[in-house]
């Protein structure tokens, strides 16, 4: 029973008792009975009024509680005639106004945040307290190829992916520690900066991931850094090589002054040092070639004819190694806007890498030389008239990329070849990027290594 009902019941019981006692004296004093009854009625009325007035703040508190439960912060309590109660009503209304404004502010901020997350190119993944995904924006869904992700862990979703790219993302993102940042390269040569961090939610820590594609500005900044480093190294090494070469050349004039038994050893030693000196200069020259690459001069060129020249250059070498080097597809192509010199250097580099990979597989004994189905380098060239693009694919049978992490491909100075410097793919990527051609280096389901280049047709 509520407090109001208990107080009213108390008043009714007390006044009923007094009324019964007054009625008992009705025969003795009739006029007194009338006065007593009038006084009791007035007392009851006054008691009910006082109870209602005293309990009015509880009624307002109850209404306020219902408004809070319904989250109806836009409603207001109506004032009464009692000054003290009106002060309480004003306090409740002020609290409702503050809650309404705070809710409106948070709603606007949440709406802005939602739009910002949807519009930003940065991939954002937010986890709950159990490391399950609570939010993944559109950029993250496109990048990772995922949808309907809420309530699942990132590891589960990416491990269920059937693509090598999804598995590579799973390994990279799962290995990140809180506060750590890493750079990841995909099979298409695009580079991403991945970082993991935390924020506080209701007193507990929650993780989130940010994945940014390294834009042209950032790539230029990075490129400028290693360009400066290479220039400094090249300057110092070239000065040393030139001086050393001159000294070694002068030392050969003293050969005739030595005894015959020492002359041959002296010449051999000096020649070996000169050769090593020359190799060092060539090594530095290969690095500076990437740094000093000129801007491409685009002119219409026949890509198929350019590839014929590349095939002619390597045909004899492939024949001697027992490698089949052929076209597997060659459609009629329109002219392409290319810098012939740069593009030819890039194609020579790609084909050379493919041939060396197959040669390495032959030397390792994993394939037999002279077997066309096992040792081959194929070129495919096709034209998509609808998309107005030309796709070039250089395919080799070595399949040496199967065990190479995708994140390391196209990374400056990374190489899988013994004695390599890791600048071949770096040079190729720079040439293709300057032409605006998309590219992808990957190992397909057949174990073949494919270097795909998509080029826009000249208009």
C-alpha positions in Angstrom: 0.0 0.0 0.0 1.3 3.4 -0.9 2.1 6.1 1.6 -0.8 8.2 0.4 -3.3 5.4 1.0 -1.9 4.6 4.4 -2.2 8.2 5.5 -5.8 8.5 4.2 -6.7 5.3 5.9 -5.3 6.6 9.1 -7.4 9.7 8.9 -10.6 7.8 8.1 -10.1 5.4 10.9 -9.4 8.1 13.5 -12.3 10.2 12.4 -14.6 7.3 12.2 -13.8 6.4 15.8 -14.5 9.9 17.0 -17.7 10.0 15.0 -18.9 6.8 16.6 -18.1 8.2 20.1 -20.0 11.4 19.3 -23.0 9.4 18.0 -23.0 7.5 21.3 -23.7 10.8 23.1 -26.4 11.8 20.6 -29.4 11.3 23.0 -27.8 13.3 25.8 -26.5 16.3 23.9 -27.9 16.5 20.3 -26.5 20.0 19.6 -23.1 19.0 20.8 -23.2 16.0 18.4 -23.8 18.3 15.5 -20.9 20.6 16.4 -18.6 17.6 16.9 -19.6 16.1 13.5 -19.0 19.4 11.8 -15.6 19.7 13.5 -14.7 16.2 12.5 -15.7 16.8 8.9 -13.6 19.9 8.8 -10.7 18.1 10.4 -10.9 15.3 7.8 -11.0 17.7 4.9 -8.0 19.6 6.3 -6.2 16.4 6.9 -6.8 15.2 3.3 -5.6 18.5 1.9 -2.4 18.5 4.1 -1.7 14.9 3.0 -2.0 15.8 -0.6 0.2 18.9 -0.2 2.8 17.0 1.8 3.0 14.1 -0.8 3.0 16.3 -3.9 6.9 16.3 -4.1 6.7 12.5 -4.2 4.3 12.7 -7.1 6.6 14.9 -9.0 9.5 12.6 -8.2 7.5 9.7 -9.5 6.7 11.5 -12.7 10.3 12.5 -13.1 11.3 8.8 -12.6 8.9 7.7 -15.3 10.2 10.3 -17.7 13.8 9.1 -17.0 12.7 5.5 -17.6 11.1 6.4 -20.9 14.0 8.6 -21.8 11.5 11.4 -22.6 13.8 14.2 -21.8 11.9 16.7 -23.9 8.8 16.7 -21.5 8.5 19.1 -18.6 6.7 19.0 -15.3 3.8 21.4 -14.7 4.2 23.9 -11.8 1.5 24.3 -9.1 0.4 26.9 -6.6 2.8 25.9 -3.8 6.0 27.9 -3.9 8.2 25.3 -2.2 6.9 22.6 -4.5 7.5 24.8 -7.5 11.1 25.1 -6.6 11.4 21.3 -6.7 9.6 21.3 -10.1 12.0 23.9 -11.5 14.9 21.7 -10.3 13.4 18.6 -12.1 12.8 20.6 -15.3 16.3 22.0 -15.2 17.7 18.4 -14.9 15.5 17.3 -17.8 16.7 20.2 -19.9 20.3 19.4 -19.2 19.7 15.7 -20.0 17.9 16.7 -23.2 20.7 19.0 -24.4 23.4 16.4 -23.5 21.5 13.7 -25.4 21.1 16.1 -28.4 24.8 16.9 -28.3 25.9 13.3 -28.0 23.5 12.4 -30.8 24.9 15.0 -33.1 28.4 14.0 -32.3 27.6 10.3 -32.9 26.0 11.2 -36.2 29.0 13.2 -37.2 31.3 10.4 -36.1 29.3 7.8 -38.1 29.5 10.0 -41.2 33.1 10.6 -40.7 33.9 6.9 -40.3 31.9 6.1 -43.4 33.6 8.8 -45.5 37.2 8.4 -44.3 39.5 6.3 -46.4 41.1 5.0 -43.3 40.0 1.5 -42.4 38.7 1.5 -38.8 38.0 -1.7 -36.8 36.7 -1.4 -33.2 36.5 -4.4 -30.8 34.4 -4.9 -27.7 35.6 -6.1 -24.3 35.7 -9.7 -25.6 37.8 -8.9 -28.7 34.8 -9.3 -30.9 34.2 -6.7 -33.6 31.7 -4.0 -32.6 32.3 -1.6 -35.5 33.9 -1.8 -38.9 33.5 1.1 -41.3 33.0 0.8 -45.0 36.6 1.3 -45.9 37.6 -1.6 -43.6 34.9 -3.8 -45.1 36.1 -3.1 -48.7 39.8 -3.5 -47.8 39.4 -6.8 -46.0 36.5 -8.1 -48.2 34.2 -8.7 -45.2 30.6 -7.8 -44.2 28.2 -8.7 -41.4 31.1 -8.8 -39.0 29.6 -7.7 -35.7 30.0 -10.2 -32.9 32.8 -12.1 -34.6 36.5 -11.9 -33.9 38.7 -10.6 -36.7 40.8 -13.7 -36.6 37.8 -15.9 -37.2 36.6 -13.8 -40.2 39.9 -13.5 -41.9 40.8 -17.2 -41.3 37.6 -18.2 -43.1 38.7 -16.2 -46.1 39.5 -18.3 -49.2 42.0 -15.8 -50.6 45.7 -15.5 -49.8 45.2 -11.8 -49.4 42.7 -12.3 -46.5 45.0 -14.8 -44.8 48.0 -12.4 -45.2 45.9 -9.6 -43.6 44.9 -11.9 -40.7 48.6 -12.7 -40.0 49.6 -9.0 -40.1 46.8 -7.6 -38.0 46.8 -10.4 -35.5 50.5 -10.0 -34.8 50.2 -6.3 -33.9 50.7 -5.4 -30.3 48.9 -2.4 -28.7 50.8 0.8 -29.6 52.6 -0.9 -32.5 52.7 0.4 -36.1 53.8 -1.6 -39.1 53.8 -1.2 -42.9 52.2 -3.9 -45.0 52.4 -4.4 -48.8 49.8 -6.3 -50.7 50.1 -8.4 -53.8 49.2 -5.4 -56.0 52.1 -3.3 -54.6 49.9 -1.0 -52.5 51.4 -0.2 -49.1 49.4 0.3 -45.9 50.3 1.6 -42.4 48.6 -0.6 -39.7 48.4 0.5 -36.1 46.7 -0.9 -33.0 45.7 1.2 -30.0 43.2 1.4 -27.1 40.6 3.7 -25.7 38.7 3.7 -22.4 35.0 2.8 -22.3 33.2 2.8 -19.0 36.4 2.3 -17.2 37.7 -0.6 -19.2 40.2 -0.7 -22.2 39.0 -1.6 -25.7 41.2 -2.1 -28.8 40.9 -0.6 -32.2 42.8 -0.9 -35.5 43.6 1.8 -38.0 44.8 0.9 -41.6 45.9 3.8 -43.9 47.0 3.3 -47.4 50.3 5.1 -47.9 49.4 7.9 -50.2 51.6 9.5 -52.9 52.6 12.2 -50.5 53.7 9.8 -47.8 55.4 7.6 -50.4 57.2 10.6 -51.8 58.4 11.5 -48.3 59.7 8.0 -47.8 61.3 8.0 -51.2 63.0 11.3 -50.5 64.5 9.8 -47.4 66.2 6.9 -49.0 67.1 9.0 -52.1 69.1 11.3 -49.8 70.7 8.3 -48.1 71.6 6.7 -51.5 73.0 10.0 -52.8 75.2 10.4 -49.8 76.5 6.8 -50.0 77.0 7.1 -53.8 79.0 10.3 -53.4 81.3 8.7 -50.8 81.7 5.4 -52.5 82.3 6.8 -56.0 85.0 9.1 -54.6 86.6 6.1 -53.0 86.2 3.9 -56.0 87.7 6.5 -58.4 90.7 7.1 -56.2 91.3 3.4 -55.5 90.9 2.6 -59.2 93.5 5.2 -60.1 95.9 3.9 -57.5 95.5 0.3 -58.6 96.1 1.3 -62.2 99.3 3.0 -61.2 100.5 0.0 -59.2 100.4 -2.2 -62.3 103.3 -0.1 -63.7 105.5 -1.6 -61.0 105.0 -5.1 -62.3 108.1 -5.1 -64.4 110.2 -4.2 -61.4 109.2 -7.3 -59.5 110.9 -10.7 -59.6 109.3 -13.0 -62.1 108.0 -15.4 -59.4 106.2 -12.4 -57.6 105.0 -10.6 -60.7 102.2 -13.1 -61.6 100.8 -13.1 -58.0 101.0 -9.3 -57.9 99.1 -8.8 -61.2 96.5 -11.4 -60.1 95.9 -9.6 -56.8 95.8 -6.2 -58.3 93.4 -7.4 -61.0 91.1 -9.0 -58.4 91.0 -5.8 -56.4 90.3 -3.8 -59.5 87.4 -6.1 -60.4 85.9 -5.9 -56.9 86.3 -2.1 -57.0 84.5 -2.0 -60.3 81.7 -4.3 -59.0 81.3 -1.9 -56.0 80.9 1.1 -58.4 78.4 -0.9 -60.5 76.5 -1.8 -57.3 76.1 1.8 -56.3 75.2 2.8 -59.9 72.3 0.4 -59.8 70.9 2.2 -56.7 71.4 5.6 -58.1 69.6 4.6 -61.3 66.4 4.3 -59.3 67.0 7.6 -57.5 67.9 9.5 -60.7 65.0 8.1 -62.8 63.7 10.8 -65.1 60.0 11.6 -65.5 58.5 9.5 -68.3 58.1 11.0 -71.7 54.8 9.4 -72.9 54.4 8.7 -76.6 52.3 6.1 -78.4 54.1 2.8 -78.7 53.4 -0.8 -79.7 53.7 -2.9 -76.6 53.6 -6.2 -78.4 56.6 -5.2 -80.6 58.5 -4.1 -77.5 57.9 -7.5 -75.9 59.0 -9.2 -79.2 62.4 -7.4 -78.7 62.6 -8.6 -75.1 61.8 -12.2 -76.1 64.4 -12.0 -78.9 67.0 -10.8 -76.3 66.4 -13.7 -73.9 65.4 -16.5 -76.4 68.9 -17.9 -76.7 69.5 -17.9 -73.0 66.2 -19.8 -72.3 67.0 -22.3 -75.0 70.4 -23.1 -73.4 68.8 -23.5 -70.0 66.0 -25.7 -71.4 63.2 -23.1 -70.6 60.2 -22.7 -72.8 59.8 -19.0 -73.6 56.7 -18.3 -75.6 53.5 -16.3 -76.1 50.3 -18.0 -74.8 48.0 -15.2 -75.8 48.5 -12.1 -78.0 45.5 -10.0 -79.1 45.6 -7.1 -81.4 46.3 -4.1 -79.3 45.9 -0.3 -79.8 48.8 2.0 -79.1 49.7 2.7 -75.5 51.2 5.9 -74.0 54.6 4.8 -72.7 58.1 5.9 -72.1 59.7 3.3 -74.3 63.1 3.4 -72.5 61.8 3.1 -69.0 59.1 0.6 -69.8 61.6 -1.6 -71.7 63.9 -1.6 -68.7 61.1 -2.6 -66.4 60.0 -5.4 -68.7 63.5 -6.7 -69.1 63.7 -6.7 -65.3 60.5 -8.7 -64.9 61.4 -11.2 -67.6 64.9 -11.6 -66.2 63.6 -12.3 -62.7 61.2 -14.9 -64.1 63.9 -16.7 -66.1 66.3 -16.6 -63.0 63.5 -18.1 -60.9 62.9 -21.0 -63.2 66.7 -21.5 -63.5 66.9 -21.6 -59.7 64.2 -24.3 -59.7 66.1 -26.3 -62.2 69.3 -26.1 -60.2 67.4 -27.1 -57.0 66.2 -30.2 -58.8 62.5 -29.4 -58.3 61.9 -29.4 -62.1 63.7 -31.0 -65.1 65.2 -28.8 -67.8 63.8 -29.1 -71.2 60.3 -30.1 -70.0 57.9 -27.5 -71.4 55.2 -28.4 -68.9 57.6 -27.8 -66.0 60.0 -25.1 -67.1 58.5 -22.1 -68.9 58.1 -18.4 -69.0 54.9 -17.3 -70.8 53.6 -13.9 -71.9 49.9 -13.1 -72.2 48.7 -9.9 -73.7 45.0 -9.1 -74.0 42.8 -6.1 -74.7 39.5 -5.2 -72.9 37.6 -3.0 -75.3 34.9 -2.2 -72.8 37.2 -1.1 -70.0 39.7 0.3 -72.5 42.6 -1.4 -70.8 45.4 -3.8 -71.8 46.5 -6.5 -69.5 50.0 -7.9 -69.6 50.8 -11.1 -67.7 54.3 -12.6 -67.4 54.0 -16.1 -65.9 56.7 -18.5 -64.8 56.5 -22.1 -63.6 59.0 -21.7 -60.7 56.4 -20.6 -58.1 59.0 -19.2 -55.7 56.6 -16.7 -54.2 54.5 -19.3 -52.4 56.5 -19.0 -49.2 57.2 -15.3 -49.4 55.0 -13.1 -47.2 52.9 -10.8 -49.4 53.8 -7.9 -47.1 57.4 -8.0 -48.1 56.9 -7.8 -51.9 57.8 -4.5 -53.4 59.5 -3.5 -50.1 62.6 -1.5 -50.9 65.8 -3.6 -50.7 63.9 -6.9 -50.0 65.1 -9.8 -52.2 64.8 -13.6 -52.3 67.8 -14.1 -54.6 71.2 -14.9 -53.2 73.4 -12.0 -53.6 70.5 -9.7 -54.8 70.2 -6.1 -53.7 66.4 -5.9 -53.7 66.2 -3.0 -56.2 64.8 -4.8 -59.2 61.2 -4.8 -58.1 61.7 -1.4 -56.6 62.7 0.0 -60.0 59.8 -1.8 -61.7 57.3 -0.4 -59.2 58.7 3.1 -59.6 58.3 2.9 -63.4 54.8 1.5 -63.3 53.7 4.0 -60.7 55.0 6.9 -62.8 53.0 5.6 -65.7 49.9 5.2 -63.6 49.7 1.4 -64.3 48.2 -0.9 -61.7 50.2 -4.1 -61.0 50.1 -7.3 -59.0 52.7 -9.9 -58.2 51.3 -13.1 -56.8 51.4 -16.9 -56.8 48.2 -18.5 -58.2 46.5 -21.8 -57.4 48.6 -23.7 -59.9 51.8 -22.6 -58.2 52.7 -20.2 -61.0 54.1 -16.8 -60.3 52.2 -14.1 -62.2 53.1 -10.5 -62.7 50.0 -8.7 -64.0 50.1 -5.2 -65.3 46.9 -3.3 -66.3 47.5 -0.3 -68.6 45.0 2.3 -69.9 44.6 2.6 -73.7 45.7 5.9 -75.2 42.8 8.2 -76.1 
